[in-house]
Amino acid sequence: MLTIEEVLPVRHEVLWPNEPVAFCRVAEDDVGEHFGVRQNGEVICVASVFFEGDTARLRKFANSTECQGQGVGSAVLEFLIEHLRARGVRVFWFDARASALDFYQRFGFAVEGERFYKHGVAYYRMSRVL
């Protein structure tokens, strides 16, 4: 697991590069679990998970731009699905950027509801029963 200080630079680089780093924090970061991948000592992929009963929410999943398309994000998502299943999580959900729908659908996540926007970016809620 990673600390929030290790996670923030990748979140910032990938998700909101035109905003201050503080914009990439979420209020629950202190109670979430932060996962990631290091390559040559550098954090290149991050995913934060927040728990409520038998439900887990993925937030701020980001893969460094120079490492995208190399299977790192897929490996992290596969790990999280198995890890959460082993922990007894029943439902895994998140708000996905519209541009990433195909990626998540390959892992069995389904769209719930209509498109919505956060800070001018289109999102869909997605979930999967584990």
Summary of the structure (lengths in Angstrom):
residues: 130
radius of gyration: 14.0
end to end distance: 21.5
largest distance: 40.5
contacts: 363
relative contact order: 0.14
helix: 32%
strand: 41%
